[in-house]
Amino acid sequence: MLKIGVLVSGGGSNLQAILDGIEKGIIPNTKVVAVISNKEDAYALERAKQYDIPHMYLNPKDYRTKKDYDQALADYFHAQSVDLIVLAGFTRVLSETFVNQFSNRIMNIHPSLIPSFCGKGYYGLKVHEAALSYGVKVTGATVHFVDLGTDTGPIILQKAVPVLEGDTPEILQRRVMEEAEWQIYPKAIALYAQGRIQIQGRTVKIIEHL
Ligand code: GRF
C-alpha cells in the first residue's frame, strides 16, 4: 500500500482529483494518510475532513526558521510512514533539508508546459497571465519530481491545452485544471504506485508493461 502525504494551501481541487482517482481505482493500492496546510482557511482541509483523512494546519509563524517548519512537516510525514509526498497547490518552496529527506519521493504539479512559464515568481494566476501576454497558442500542465530548484526536477507527465480567443487568466486556469491537471496528477501517482516510474539522471522513464 502506497502511503501519500499531501501538502496544500488552497482549494484542493487537485487533492480532490487524487481522492476521486483512488476511489475509482484509477490509482491502485494507495491511501492518503495525511494532509497538511500552511493556510488555516484552505478548503483542502475541509475536503480531507470529509474523507476522514488526518489533516492539520501548521502555521509557519510558530517556527523560528523555514528549516524548523520544514523539519516539522518532515517529522510528521516520517511518523506516518509516508512513501510519497504530493504537493497539491502548496505555495511554499521546500528547503534543501526537506527535499533531501525525500529524494525522488516528492511530486509537484505546475500549470504550464515546463520549461515555459515556471520558476521563481510563476505561481497561481501569474502563470496564466504570462502565457497570455506572451501569446502562446498552447499551454498545459506538468507533473514532476521536486529537486532543489524551483520547477526544475525530472518531468513525469505533461499535457497540452489550447489557448483560445477571449481567454482571461481565470478562464485559462480553469481549462488547464480540468483538461490537464486533474487528469495527469492521478495518472502520475498511479504510475508511481504501480512501480512503473524509473528515474535515469534527470529523465523519467515510464515502463509501459510490467
Ligand atoms: C493548481 O493550478 C496547481 O497547478 C498550482 O496551484 C493550483 C492549486 O489548485 N500549483 P488546487 O488547490 O489544487 O485547487
Residues whose N, C-alpha, C, O or C-beta is under 5 A from the ligand:
A	BS01	GRF	G10 G11 G12 S13 N14 L15 A88 G89 I109 H110 P111
